[in-house]
Amino acid sequence: TSRMTESMDRSERILVKYPLFKTAIARIQACFDSHDATAEPDCCPLVGESGSGKTTIISYFASIHPRVDHKSGVEVPVLVAKVPARPTVKSFAETLLYQLGDPLWSRGNTVSKSIRLRELIKRCRVRLLALDEFQHFVDVRRASIVTDVADWLKEQVEEARLAIVVSGLQRSLEVLRQNEQLRCRFGSTLRVSAFRWDIKEDRTTYRAFLRAVQDQLPEYEMPNLADLDLAFRMHYASYGLIGYTMKIIRGAARIASAHPRRQITIRTFSQSYADHIWSERLSDPNPFGEKFDCEKAPPIALPSATACIPPSTLTPRAVRLELHA
């Protein structure tokens, strides 16, 4: 079983630094470096579909600037936090305090939490704040933006002079569009999108990505992932998104690790797709099925195309500031 666990671990740990990944890391590094170099550090919005690899980019960046334990306390160069769903100043402050390791993160009212957060950011020498799920600032049900929390964030960031990376779905940009002071701090948007099969360059990069993934799984016996036919099926199954692609491949590796020869076949991919993706795409055929015809495959729409709200309907929502515990 140790061999089995080891190979499963390896499939979980795969990381391929494809060109856009490297570009994103370099851009975040520039924001990080600007912390000491300028009075107003750089900020960067990272936008893309769910499953496009944004979270992996942020996690990887945090891993190359890890927390350091000093005698005087812990240093946290990169503070990573997920914006809570339907955030309030209170829940957002608590999330950041918790991520910084404050044992009393839930204590006190909003004002005392804000003061404690500023002190901890200084004490832990935070340089970059990376906020994932930034679209939670947009209240889709009310088609409005939670402006009080956005204003509070701006105050904290200005006070601590932090570089920021915000990452989320396309509608995250609406928050910056409607908050002028926040918008001024942010440079151009970094887009992490799906690879398009109809664009030659994208197709080549996607196939190179599959080849690199396969190279990191030498103990599995499997067909050539970069082969045109299989790459098309994989692309169709994943919308050309890195996150979904890895879900299918990791799922297949988990199934195959129970097999004596660690063999992954088209049927293994078909089972992994059925287990991990199909529930979201019941109207689409299983691209690894025997009856699937690459020539006649119906076109696919990205997940966001079916879950979008028109930006014009968004209005800032003024909310009473919570000053109680």
Phi and psi in degrees as a GROMACS rama.xvg file:
@    title "Ramachandran Plot"
@    xaxis  label "Phi"
@    yaxis  label "Psi"
@TYPE xy
-65.033  -35.3749  SER-2
-64.6057  -39.0608  ARG-3
-63.7946  -47.0641  MET-4
-62.4311  -41.4228  THR-5
-60.4761  -44.8506  GLU-6
-71.6947  -33.2933  SER-7
-64.3639  -42.7625  MET-8
-59.1973  -40.577  ASP-9
-63.7026  -41.5791  ARG-10
-65.7307  -28.8723  SER-11
-74.4277  -26.2259  GLU-12
-94.8633  1.20912  ARG-13
-57.9288  134.718  ILE-14
-140.756  120.197  LEU-15
-111.972  122.789  VAL-16
-90.7608  78.3488  LYS-17
-71.6475  164.06  TYR-18
-51.1451  -45.0302  PRO-19
-67.5173  -32.0995  LEU-20
-61.3247  -47.1686  PHE-21
-63.7897  -41.0906  LYS-22
-60.004  -45.3991  THR-23
-63.63  -44.2424  ALA-24
-62.5662  -41.034  ILE-25
-64.2472  -39.0563  ALA-26
-67.1972  -42.5269  ARG-27
-66.7781  -37.3522  ILE-28
-61.8383  -38.8366  GLN-29
-64.029  -38.9501  ALA-30
-63.765  -45.3655  CYS-31
-58.898  -45.3523  PHE-32
-68.7351  -25.7319  ASP-33
-72.28  -11.3667  SER-34
-57.1677  -42.1917  HIS-35
-91.964  -16.7269  ASP-36
-90.0507  -25.608  ALA-37
-132.478  158.16  THR-38
-68.0445  -35.5073  ALA-39
-116.414  96.3569  GLU-40
-58.7744  156.068  PRO-41
-72.2  153.21  ASP-42
-132.867  149.499  CYS-43
-138.36  128.277  CYS-44
-90.2178  131.075  PRO-45
-113.362  114.862  LEU-46
-124.572  140.042  VAL-47
-179.557  169.839  GLY-48
-56.3748  159.865  GLU-49
-66.7552  128.706  SER-50
92.0599  7.69516  GLY-51
-87.2552  -3.93623  SER-52
101.826  11.9878  GLY-53
-62.1622  -46.7149  LYS-54
-63.5788  -38.2322  THR-55
-62.2816  -40.3818  THR-56
-61.3952  -47.4648  ILE-57
-65.0385  -44.3462  ILE-58
-61.811  -40.905  SER-59
-64.9709  -43.3542  TYR-60
-61.0166  -42.7905  PHE-61
-63.3194  -34.1748  ALA-62
-70.7161  -24.6181  SER-63
-87.6737  -5.8002  ILE-64
-128.31  66.1144  HIS-65
-72.5277  166.836  PRO-66
-64.055  144.381  ARG-67
-125.557  129.945  VAL-68
-88.2056  115.945  ASP-69
-106.115  165.776  HIS-70
-60.0697  -35.1973  LYS-71
-80.3394  -5.00021  SER-72
138.648  -175.344  GLY-73
-93.5755  138.864  VAL-74
-103.141  129.896  GLU-75
-121.505  87.8385  VAL-76
-61.9595  -37.0929  PRO-77
-122.691  116.566  VAL-78
-98.2622  112.626  LEU-79
-103.531  130.865  VAL-80
-146.348  149.618  ALA-81
-94.6037  132.743  LYS-82
-68.9441  125.522  VAL-83
-65.0801  154.388  PRO-84
-64.7905  140.656  ALA-85
45.6164  63.5278  ARG-86
-69.3837  147.195  PRO-87
-119.077  166.193  THR-88
-55.9122  -40.9426  VAL-89
-63.672  -51.044  LYS-90
-67.4524  -33.4435  SER-91
-71.4602  -43.7616  PHE-92
-61.3982  -41.5276  ALA-93
-62.4153  -41.3837  GLU-94
-58.8817  -46.4383  THR-95
-67.5759  -40.8075  LEU-96
-63.161  -42.1819  LEU-97
-62.6919  -44.7547  TYR-98
-64.9025  -26.8889  GLN-99
-83.7882  -3.43516  LEU-100
86.4432  21.4446  GLY-101
-74.1785  115.49  ASP-102
-65.6939  -21.2821  PRO-103
-102.771  31.8074  LEU-104
-55.7023  -26.9563  TRP-105
-96.3629  -1.10229  SER-106
-83.9587  150.44  ARG-107
87.0889  171.313  GLY-108
-90.0122  -179.946  ASN-109
-60.4931  -38.9585  THR-110
-64.1322  -47.304  VAL-111
-67.2868  -33.3259  SER-112
-64.1934  -41.7398  LYS-113
-63.2098  -42.2789  SER-114
-64.6019  -44.8505  ILE-115
-62.9769  -38.6192  ARG-116
-62.4823  -45.7265  LEU-117
-60.7566  -41.8642  ARG-118
-63.753  -43.1169  GLU-119
-67.4492  -38.3555  LEU-120
-60.0001  -41.5181  ILE-121
-67.6802  -48.3989  LYS-122
-63.5131  -37.8982  ARG-123
-86.6044  4.01548  CYS-124
51.1916  48.5452  ARG-125
-70.3434  131.432  VAL-126
-107.372  -36.0412  ARG-127
-130.604  131.143  LEU-128
-104.491  120.651  LEU-129
-110.92  114.221  ALA-130
-108.314  117.794  LEU-131
-95.1179  161.679  ASP-132
58.5917  41.9283  GLU-133
-64.8395  -19.4587  PHE-134
-65.8724  -11.3814  GLN-135
-65.9698  -13.567  HIS-136
-70.8393  -15.8365  PHE-137
-99.4221  118.967  VAL-138
-86.4838  100.634  ASP-139
-65.1022  -37.9052  VAL-140
-63.288  -38.0015  ARG-141
-97.8512  2.87184  ARG-142
47.1988  51.7777  ALA-143
-145.739  172.136  SER-144
-113.661  137.058  ILE-145
-78.2496  83.83  VAL-146
-68.8858  -34.3112  THR-147
-63.2902  -37.9915  ASP-148
-71.4934  -38.4485  VAL-149
-62.997  -41.7873  ALA-150
-64.8773  -41.086  ASP-151
-62.1855  -43.0629  TRP-152
-59.909  -44.9326  LEU-153
-58.3739  -43.7371  LYS-154
-60.7655  -46.7625  GLU-155
-60.5393  -44.3282  GLN-156
-67.2204  -40.8109  VAL-157
-66.8756  -41.2985  GLU-158
-61.787  -44.3054  GLU-159
-90.521  -5.85934  ALA-160
50.851  54.4913  ARG-161
-93.5919  150.727  LEU-162
-82.7205  147.008  ALA-163
-131.09  145.49  ILE-164
-122.68  124.068  VAL-165
-110.563  136.826  VAL-166
-131.466  140.651  SER-167
176.496  -167.715  GLY-168
-74.2609  168.651  LEU-169
-49.3395  -38.5248  GLN-170
-68.7795  -9.89926  ARG-171
-56.2859  -34.8528  SER-172
-64.3031  -23.0194  LEU-173
-61.2255  -34.4431  GLU-174
-62.5492  -44.7484  VAL-175
-70.6727  -36.3467  LEU-176
-62.0447  -34.2257  ARG-177
-98.1057  -1.70154  GLN-178
-121.084  96.0698  ASN-179
-58.1425  -44.1048  GLU-180
-64.4002  -37.9274  GLN-181
-67.6195  -43.1196  LEU-182
-59.1621  -39.4811  ARG-183
-58.9518  -28.2596  CYS-184
-80.4588  -19.0933  ARG-185
-95.8602  136.612  PHE-186
-83.0038  -161.144  GLY-187
-67.4143  151.851  SER-188
-74.5926  135.442  THR-189
-97.5639  117.695  LEU-190
-103.067  127.074  ARG-191
-109.766  106.52  VAL-192
-118.046  177.749  SER-193
-71.3902  148.846  ALA-194
-76.5153  131.452  PHE-195
-91.8807  129.602  ARG-196
-71.3731  -29.4145  TRP-197
-81.4645  -1.31011  ASP-198
-109.024  119.576  ILE-199
-54.5049  -45.6835  LYS-200
-61.7052  -43.0599  GLU-201
-62.6408  -43.8902  ASP-202
-60.8532  -44.5706  ARG-203
-62.5832  -44.5724  THR-204
-64.3989  -41.0785  THR-205
-63.8344  -41.9019  TYR-206
-67.2603  -36.8188  ARG-207
-65.3076  -37.0344  ALA-208
-61.0596  -46.8982  PHE-209
-61.7257  -39.9322  LEU-210
-62.825  -42.9241  ARG-211
-65.5341  -37.051  ALA-212
-64.3987  -45.0525  VAL-213
-62.4176  -37.3511  GLN-214
-61.7987  -27.7437  ASP-215
-86.133  1.03307  GLN-216
-124.841  55.8364  LEU-217
-64.288  -22.5107  PRO-218
-80.4984  -6.33379  GLU-219
-98.6339  138.373  TYR-220
-93.0089  118.519  GLU-221
-152.787  159.981  MET-222
-65.3798  164.426  PRO-223
-68.3785  109.725  ASN-224
-63.2765  -29.3763  LEU-225
-83.7882  -4.41956  ALA-226
-56.4259  137.358  ASP-227
-53.0472  -46.5158  LEU-228
-65.1397  -48.0203  ASP-229
-68.9152  -37.4877  LEU-230
-63.0604  -37.7691  ALA-231
-63.9364  -43.2655  PHE-232
-63.0972  -42.7585  ARG-233
-64.5438  -41.1184  MET-234
-63.9202  -43.7042  HIS-235
-63.3635  -40.2342  TYR-236
-68.2016  -28.7415  ALA-237
-111.421  3.95991  SER-238
63.1166  8.92115  TYR-239
79.2096  16.982  GLY-240
-97.6783  135.515  LEU-241
-59.1567  -44.0456  ILE-242
-59.6221  -47.2244  GLY-243
-68.0002  -37.8366  TYR-244
-59.2847  -46.9635  THR-245
-67.2976  -33.4286  MET-246
-60.9286  -44.0296  LYS-247
-67.39  -44.9022  ILE-248
-68.9432  -42.9177  ILE-249
-64.1164  -39.7148  ARG-250
-60.8468  -42.4973  GLY-251
-65.7744  -38.9521  ALA-252
-64.7375  -37.9416  ALA-253
-64.5309  -41.1262  ARG-254
-64.2541  -44.8932  ILE-255
-73.1922  -21.5276  ALA-256
-66.6857  -16.3767  SER-257
-85.7354  -10.0339  ALA-258
-87.5671  133.374  HIS-259
-54.8877  -38.1588  PRO-260
-95.0108  6.22715  ARG-261
52.2647  49.774  ARG-262
-95.5381  127.128  GLN-263
-109.428  123.207  ILE-264
-118.306  178.711  THR-265
-57.0623  -36.2961  ILE-266
-65.037  -35.5835  ARG-267
-63.9598  -43.5989  THR-268
-62.8109  -38.5641  PHE-269
-61.4337  -42.6624  SER-270
-66.7598  -42.0155  GLN-271
-63.2981  -41.5303  SER-272
-61.8137  -44.506  TYR-273
-62.1806  -38.9996  ALA-274
-70.9883  -41.4461  ASP-275
-107.135  -24.4765  HIS-276
-119.5  -34.9605  ILE-277
-59.4741  -31.6555  TRP-278
-59.0711  -25.6641  SER-279
-87.7449  -11.3476  GLU-280
-136.577  48.7713  ARG-281
-59.9476  -25.41  LEU-282
-83.3301  -10.251  SER-283
-95.2641  149.72  ASP-284
-72.9525  156.419  PRO-285
-73.6953  113.599  ASN-286
-68.5252  -10.6486  PRO-287
-100.372  5.09198  PHE-288
-76.0088  157.041  GLY-289
-64.0143  -32.3914  GLU-290
-83.0455  -5.65922  LYS-291
-69.6313  127.283  PHE-292
-110.949  111.593  ASP-293
-57.5065  -32.0191  CYS-294
-71.7716  -34.1964  GLU-295
-107.533  13.8916  LYS-296
-62.3192  130.36  ALA-297
-64.4548  146.88  PRO-298
-63.4741  151.736  PRO-299
-111.325  145.565  ILE-300
-107.417  140.27  ALA-301
-61.24  152.752  LEU-302
-53.42  -37.3202  PRO-303
-68.167  -25.3252  SER-304
-64.0829  -23.3667  ALA-305
-97.4568  -5.38666  THR-306
-134.692  63.8952  ALA-307
-121.524  149.765  CYS-308
-120.263  138.116  ILE-309
-65.3939  127.29  PRO-310
-56.8939  -31.0191  PRO-311
-63.3514  -20.4267  SER-312
-83.1559  -5.36571  THR-313
-81.9513  133.782  LEU-314
-131.365  146.016  THR-315
-63.2341  140.44  PRO-316
-112.224  119.216  ARG-317
-81.9632  130.204  ALA-318
-126.678  141.757  VAL-319
-62.7434  132.772  ARG-320
-71.2549  131.906  LEU-321
-82.8512  114.057  GLU-322
-111.009  11.0385  LEU-323
-108.442  168.794  HIS-324
